[in-house]
Amino acid sequence: MSERTVRVALTSGGMYDRLYERIPEFEHSTGVAVAIGFRGTHPDLNAHLAALDPVPYDLVATHTKYAPSQRRFLARLEGFDTADFFPSLLDLATIDGALYGIPRNIDLRLLHYRTDLVAAPPATWDELVALARRLTRPPQFYGFVFTGIESGLFGTFFELAEAAGARVFPQSQVAEVNNEGGRWALGVLRELYASGAAPGALAGWHYDEVHRCFRDGGAAMVPDWPGYYGSYRSAGSAVRDRFRVARMPAGPSGRVCCYAGSHTFALTRTGMEKEDARALLCFLTAPEQQALEARHGAVPVRRSVMENRRREAAGVDAERLALLDRSIGSDLIIPPKLSYYPEIEDILWRTVRAAMTGEVPIPDALANIEARIARCVSHAAK
């Protein structure tokens, strides 16, 4: 191993990997070796880091919702030029007044739908369910696909519950979902799954599997992330010229809720002491790298890069940027900064999936969510 080595742990997948193809450019220009000690899904990366003591990395990929649980090894970032970043994104990456990550993007979902099958996107979730059932032609074509595990399933329930008037993160942090709003939210997921409007296999699908289903022409609608947009529009995509995007549907309250957050790169406490690690952090979040990801659909968090994207975008791409702007301005729901957030997310998605698949009755699932989160919050307060 080179005497000048930066050790890193990265989240991987279709939304993320293109950026890492630039790392050899950094190595060539600086003479610094980048040793990638771990690449995997974000839940796998989080579990990997949580099991280590000490954490043997200098730089890690993280997220504004996960960073509070990782403060034991993350460094407070000082001395970085952040003037070009949107202040709201820096606020998301700030914990107790200190910056703990440099934003990579802002991640929020839009509804993607097939224009050859859907004349107008559904305005409400109830309309979406009815439309998805009508369009389904099993076993090869489904009306609606969504992530059926982990953070993605948590996010869909979060959107549904909040749009129905339930509260996943009230001031007490103990979920208030054992109510009409929570029953409706789980009922939507149960109906999509039980009716066959969504494939049974999605109970094990992560983001990439859901993306491939829609991209390969296997579904009429999908709520998806900006990082996949370029793949949908690329050569080889079965939906390349046959889809558009819309705001997420409204719930019974009339509210549109869009689960969101910001991926970041952070330095560990050992990495903060290494000039080479600081240089890699600057490289990964530089305008050139953000422009690369933006060209493939990611939403940049540097003002200069966003201005360039708006000038360059035309047609459906400009329409999409306008929708993203609207959703960012009015629809976002963002998990609070809690040191025990990963535990709450784990409780929710596992219980939601059990209710979705029929393993657990909906009333029992909602009562279980509230009771288990109450114990989690109580334990954290001690």
C-alpha positions as CSV (number, residue, x, y, z in Angstrom):
1,M,0.0,0.0,0.0
2,S,1.2,3.5,-0.9
3,E,2.6,5.6,1.9
4,R,0.0,8.2,0.9
5,T,-3.2,6.3,1.2
6,V,-6.8,7.4,2.0
7,R,-9.0,4.6,3.3
8,V,-12.7,4.9,2.4
9,A,-16.0,3.2,2.8
10,L,-18.7,3.9,0.2
11,T,-22.3,3.3,-0.5
12,S,-22.8,1.5,-3.8
13,G,-25.5,0.9,-6.4
14,G,-26.8,2.3,-9.7
15,M,-27.3,5.8,-8.2
16,Y,-23.8,6.1,-6.8
17,D,-21.2,4.2,-8.7
18,R,-20.6,6.5,-11.7
19,L,-18.9,9.1,-9.4
20,Y,-16.4,6.6,-8.1
21,E,-15.1,6.1,-11.7
22,R,-13.5,9.5,-11.2
23,I,-11.4,8.3,-8.2
24,P,-8.4,7.2,-10.5
25,E,-8.3,10.8,-11.8
26,F,-7.7,11.9,-8.2
27,E,-5.1,9.3,-7.6
28,H,-3.2,10.1,-10.8
29,S,-3.2,13.9,-10.1
30,T,-2.2,13.7,-6.5
31,G,-0.2,10.5,-6.1
32,V,-2.5,9.4,-3.3
33,A,-3.9,5.9,-3.3
34,V,-7.6,5.5,-2.4
35,A,-8.2,2.2,-0.7
36,I,-11.9,1.3,-0.9
37,G,-12.3,-1.0,2.1
38,F,-16.1,-1.4,1.8
39,R,-18.7,-0.9,-0.9
40,G,-22.4,-1.9,-0.3
41,T,-25.9,-0.7,0.1
42,H,-26.4,2.1,2.7
43,P,-28.0,-0.3,5.3
44,D,-25.0,-2.7,4.8
45,L,-22.6,0.2,5.1
46,N,-24.2,1.5,8.3
47,A,-24.1,-2.0,9.8
48,H,-20.5,-2.4,8.8
49,L,-19.5,0.9,10.4
50,A,-21.5,0.3,13.5
51,A,-19.7,-3.0,14.2
52,L,-16.2,-1.5,14.0
53,D,-14.3,0.0,17.0
54,P,-12.3,1.8,16.0
55,V,-13.5,2.7,12.5
56,P,-10.4,2.2,10.3
57,Y,-11.5,4.6,7.5
58,D,-10.6,8.2,6.8
59,L,-13.6,9.1,4.7
60,V,-17.1,7.6,4.6
61,A,-20.2,8.0,2.6
62,T,-23.2,8.8,4.8
63,H,-26.5,10.6,4.9
64,T,-28.0,13.5,6.9
65,K,-30.4,11.1,8.6
66,Y,-27.6,8.6,9.6
67,A,-24.8,11.0,10.6
68,P,-26.2,11.7,14.1
69,S,-25.8,8.0,15.0
70,Q,-22.2,8.0,13.7
71,R,-20.9,11.0,15.7
72,R,-18.6,8.7,17.8
73,F,-16.3,8.5,14.8
74,L,-17.2,11.4,12.5
75,A,-15.2,14.6,12.6
76,R,-16.5,18.2,12.9
77,L,-15.6,19.7,9.5
78,E,-13.8,23.0,9.7
79,G,-11.8,25.0,7.1
80,F,-13.8,23.9,4.0
81,D,-15.1,26.4,1.5
82,T,-18.9,25.8,1.5
83,A,-20.0,29.2,0.1
84,D,-21.3,27.6,-3.2
85,F,-23.6,25.2,-1.4
86,F,-27.3,25.9,-0.7
87,P,-27.5,26.9,3.0
88,S,-30.5,24.6,3.6
89,L,-28.4,21.6,2.6
90,L,-25.6,22.7,4.9
91,D,-28.1,23.0,7.7
92,L,-29.2,19.4,7.1
93,A,-25.6,18.3,7.4
94,T,-25.1,20.3,10.6
95,I,-25.6,18.7,14.1
96,D,-25.6,20.9,17.2
97,G,-24.0,23.8,15.3
98,A,-21.2,21.8,13.7
99,L,-20.9,20.6,10.1
100,Y,-20.4,16.8,9.9
101,G,-20.5,16.2,6.1
102,I,-20.2,17.9,2.8
103,P,-23.5,17.5,0.7
104,R,-23.3,15.3,-2.4
105,N,-27.0,15.8,-3.5
106,I,-30.5,16.3,-2.3
107,D,-32.5,13.1,-2.7
108,L,-36.3,13.2,-3.2
109,R,-38.8,11.1,-5.0
110,L,-41.0,11.9,-7.9
111,L,-43.6,9.7,-9.5
112,H,-42.5,8.2,-12.8
113,Y,-45.2,7.0,-15.1
114,R,-45.6,5.5,-18.6
115,T,-47.1,8.0,-21.0
116,D,-48.2,5.3,-23.4
117,L,-50.4,3.8,-20.6
118,V,-51.3,6.7,-18.3
119,A,-53.0,9.7,-19.8
120,A,-52.5,11.9,-16.7
121,P,-50.7,11.0,-13.5
122,P,-52.9,10.1,-10.5
123,A,-53.4,13.1,-8.2
124,T,-54.1,11.0,-5.1
125,W,-52.9,7.7,-3.7
126,D,-56.4,6.3,-3.9
127,E,-56.4,7.1,-7.6
128,L,-53.0,5.5,-8.0
129,V,-54.1,2.2,-6.4
130,A,-57.1,2.0,-8.6
131,L,-55.1,2.8,-11.7
132,A,-52.3,0.3,-10.7
133,R,-54.9,-2.5,-10.4
134,R,-56.4,-1.7,-13.8
135,L,-53.0,-1.7,-15.6
136,T,-51.6,-4.8,-14.0
137,R,-51.2,-7.8,-16.3
138,P,-49.4,-10.5,-14.1
139,P,-47.1,-12.2,-14.1
140,Q,-45.0,-9.9,-16.3
141,F,-46.4,-6.4,-16.0
142,Y,-47.4,-4.5,-12.8
143,G,-49.2,-1.3,-12.2
144,F,-46.9,0.0,-9.5
145,V,-43.5,-1.0,-8.1
146,F,-41.8,0.4,-5.0
147,T,-38.9,-0.6,-2.7
148,G,-40.1,-3.4,-0.4
149,I,-37.4,-3.4,2.2
150,E,-35.3,-1.1,4.4
151,S,-35.1,2.6,4.0
152,G,-37.1,2.7,0.8
153,L,-40.1,0.9,2.4
154,F,-39.8,3.1,5.5
155,G,-39.9,6.2,3.2
156,T,-43.1,5.1,1.4
157,F,-44.9,4.5,4.7
158,F,-43.6,7.8,6.0
159,E,-45.1,9.6,3.0
160,L,-48.4,7.7,3.2
161,A,-48.8,8.1,6.9
162,E,-48.0,11.8,7.0
163,A,-50.2,12.5,4.0
164,A,-53.1,10.8,5.9
165,G,-52.6,12.9,9.0
166,A,-50.6,10.4,11.1
167,R,-47.3,11.5,12.7
168,V,-44.2,9.4,12.4
169,F,-42.0,11.9,14.2
170,P,-44.1,14.1,16.5
171,Q,-42.4,16.3,19.1
172,S,-42.3,13.4,21.5
173,Q,-40.5,11.3,18.8
174,V,-42.9,8.5,19.7
175,A,-44.8,7.7,16.5
176,E,-48.6,8.5,16.5
177,V,-49.7,6.0,13.8
178,N,-52.2,3.8,15.6
179,N,-55.0,5.8,14.2
180,E,-57.1,6.3,11.0
181,G,-54.1,7.8,9.1
182,G,-51.9,4.9,10.0
183,R,-54.5,2.3,9.1
184,W,-55.1,3.9,5.7
185,A,-51.3,4.0,5.0
186,L,-50.8,0.4,5.8
187,G,-54.0,-0.4,3.9
188,V,-52.6,1.1,0.7
189,L,-49.5,-1.0,0.9
190,R,-51.4,-4.1,1.8
191,E,-53.9,-3.6,-1.1
192,L,-51.1,-3.0,-3.7
193,Y,-49.3,-6.1,-2.5
194,A,-52.3,-8.5,-1.9
195,S,-54.1,-7.5,-5.1
196,G,-51.0,-8.3,-7.3
197,A,-50.8,-4.7,-8.5
198,A,-47.3,-4.8,-7.2
199,P,-45.1,-8.0,-7.6
200,G,-44.8,-10.3,-4.7
201,A,-41.1,-10.4,-5.1
202,L,-40.7,-6.7,-4.2
203,A,-40.8,-7.7,-0.5
204,G,-37.2,-8.4,-1.1
205,W,-36.4,-5.6,-3.6
206,H,-33.9,-2.8,-2.9
207,Y,-33.6,0.3,-5.1
208,D,-31.8,-1.2,-8.0
209,E,-34.3,-4.0,-8.5
210,V,-37.2,-1.6,-8.5
211,H,-35.4,0.7,-11.0
212,R,-34.7,-2.2,-13.3
213,C,-38.3,-3.4,-13.3
214,F,-39.6,0.0,-14.6
215,R,-36.6,0.6,-16.9
216,D,-37.1,-2.8,-18.5
217,G,-40.8,-2.2,-19.2
218,G,-42.2,-4.2,-16.3
219,A,-44.3,-1.6,-14.6
220,A,-46.5,1.4,-15.3
221,M,-45.5,3.6,-12.4
222,V,-42.7,3.9,-9.9
223,P,-41.7,6.5,-7.2
224,D,-38.0,6.9,-7.9
225,W,-35.0,9.0,-7.0
226,P,-33.1,11.5,-9.2
227,G,-30.0,9.4,-9.5
228,Y,-31.8,6.9,-11.7
229,Y,-33.3,9.4,-14.2
230,G,-30.3,9.3,-16.6
231,S,-30.6,5.5,-16.8
232,Y,-34.3,5.7,-17.7
233,R,-33.4,8.2,-20.5
234,S,-30.4,6.3,-21.8
235,A,-30.1,4.0,-24.8
236,G,-31.3,0.5,-24.0
237,S,-34.1,1.7,-21.7
238,A,-37.4,0.2,-22.6
239,V,-39.1,3.4,-21.4
240,R,-36.6,6.0,-22.8
241,D,-39.2,8.0,-24.7
242,R,-42.3,6.7,-22.9
243,F,-42.3,8.1,-19.4
244,R,-42.6,11.4,-17.6
245,V,-42.5,12.5,-14.0
246,A,-45.0,14.1,-11.6
247,R,-45.3,15.1,-8.0
248,M,-46.0,12.4,-5.6
249,P,-49.8,11.8,-5.0
250,A,-51.7,13.5,-2.3
251,G,-53.1,11.6,0.7
252,P,-56.6,11.8,2.3
253,S,-55.6,15.1,4.0
254,G,-54.9,16.7,0.7
255,R,-51.2,16.9,1.5
256,V,-48.4,15.8,-0.8
257,C,-45.5,14.3,1.1
258,C,-42.1,13.5,-0.4
259,Y,-39.5,11.6,1.7
260,A,-36.2,13.4,1.3
261,G,-32.7,13.9,2.7
262,S,-29.1,14.5,1.6
263,H,-26.3,12.1,0.8
264,T,-23.0,13.4,2.1
265,F,-19.3,12.5,2.4
266,A,-17.7,12.8,5.8
267,L,-14.3,12.5,7.4
268,T,-13.6,10.4,10.4
269,R,-11.6,11.9,13.3
270,T,-8.5,10.3,11.9
271,G,-9.2,11.4,8.4
272,M,-9.7,15.0,9.5
273,E,-6.0,15.0,10.5
274,K,-4.9,13.9,7.0
275,E,-4.5,16.5,4.3
276,D,-4.9,13.8,1.6
277,A,-8.3,12.8,3.0
278,R,-9.4,16.4,3.1
279,A,-8.3,16.7,-0.5
280,L,-10.3,13.7,-1.5
281,L,-13.4,15.1,0.2
282,C,-13.0,18.3,-1.8
283,F,-12.6,16.3,-5.0
284,L,-15.7,14.2,-4.5
285,T,-17.9,17.2,-3.8
286,A,-16.3,19.6,-6.4
287,P,-18.4,21.3,-9.1
288,E,-17.1,18.9,-11.7
289,Q,-18.2,15.8,-9.8
290,Q,-21.6,17.3,-9.0
291,A,-22.0,18.3,-12.7
292,L,-21.2,14.7,-13.7
293,E,-23.9,13.3,-11.4
294,A,-26.4,16.0,-12.4
295,R,-26.1,15.1,-16.0
296,H,-27.3,11.6,-15.0
297,G,-30.2,13.0,-13.0
298,A,-28.9,13.8,-9.5
299,V,-30.0,17.1,-8.0
300,P,-26.9,19.2,-7.3
301,V,-26.5,21.1,-4.1
302,R,-24.0,23.7,-5.4
303,R,-25.7,26.8,-6.6
304,S,-23.3,27.2,-9.6
305,V,-24.0,23.6,-10.8
306,M,-27.8,24.0,-10.4
307,E,-27.7,27.3,-12.4
308,N,-25.9,25.5,-15.2
309,R,-28.3,22.6,-15.2
310,R,-31.3,25.0,-15.5
311,R,-29.7,26.8,-18.4
312,E,-28.9,23.6,-20.2
313,A,-32.2,21.7,-19.6
314,A,-34.9,21.8,-22.2
315,G,-38.2,20.0,-22.9
316,V,-39.0,17.2,-20.5
317,D,-35.7,17.7,-18.6
318,A,-36.6,21.3,-17.9
319,E,-40.1,20.2,-16.9
320,R,-38.5,17.7,-14.4
321,L,-36.3,20.4,-12.9
322,A,-39.3,22.6,-12.4
323,L,-41.2,19.7,-10.6
324,L,-38.2,19.1,-8.4
325,D,-38.1,22.8,-7.5
326,R,-41.8,22.7,-6.6
327,S,-41.5,19.5,-4.5
328,I,-38.4,20.9,-2.7
329,G,-40.3,24.1,-1.9
330,S,-43.5,22.5,-0.6
331,D,-43.6,18.7,-0.3
332,L,-40.5,17.5,1.6
333,I,-40.6,15.5,4.8
334,I,-37.2,14.9,6.3
335,P,-36.5,12.6,9.3
336,P,-35.2,14.5,12.4
337,K,-31.6,14.3,13.5
338,L,-31.7,11.5,16.1
339,S,-28.8,9.4,17.4
340,Y,-31.2,6.4,17.5
341,Y,-32.8,7.1,14.1
342,P,-31.5,3.9,12.5
343,E,-33.2,1.8,15.2
344,I,-36.5,3.6,14.5
345,E,-36.2,3.1,10.8
346,D,-35.5,-0.6,11.3
347,I,-38.5,-1.0,13.6
348,L,-40.8,0.7,11.1
349,W,-39.8,-1.0,7.8
350,R,-39.8,-4.5,9.3
351,T,-43.2,-4.0,10.9
352,V,-44.6,-2.3,7.8
353,R,-43.4,-5.1,5.6
354,A,-45.0,-7.7,7.9
355,A,-48.3,-5.9,7.6
356,M,-48.0,-5.4,3.9
357,T,-47.4,-9.1,3.2
358,G,-50.2,-10.1,5.6
359,E,-47.9,-11.7,8.2
360,V,-49.2,-9.4,10.9
361,P,-52.7,-7.8,11.0
362,I,-52.7,-4.0,10.4
363,P,-54.0,-3.0,13.9
364,D,-51.3,-5.2,15.6
365,A,-48.6,-3.8,13.4
366,L,-49.5,-0.2,14.3
367,A,-49.7,-0.9,18.0
368,N,-46.4,-2.7,17.8
369,I,-44.7,0.3,16.0
370,E,-45.9,2.7,18.7
371,A,-44.9,0.5,21.6
372,R,-41.4,-0.4,20.3
373,I,-40.6,3.2,19.3
374,A,-41.7,4.4,22.8
375,R,-39.3,1.9,24.3
376,C,-36.5,3.1,22.0
377,V,-37.1,6.7,22.8
378,S,-37.2,6.0,26.5
379,H,-34.0,4.0,26.4
380,A,-32.3,6.8,24.5
381,A,-33.4,9.4,27.1
382,K,-31.7,7.5,30.0
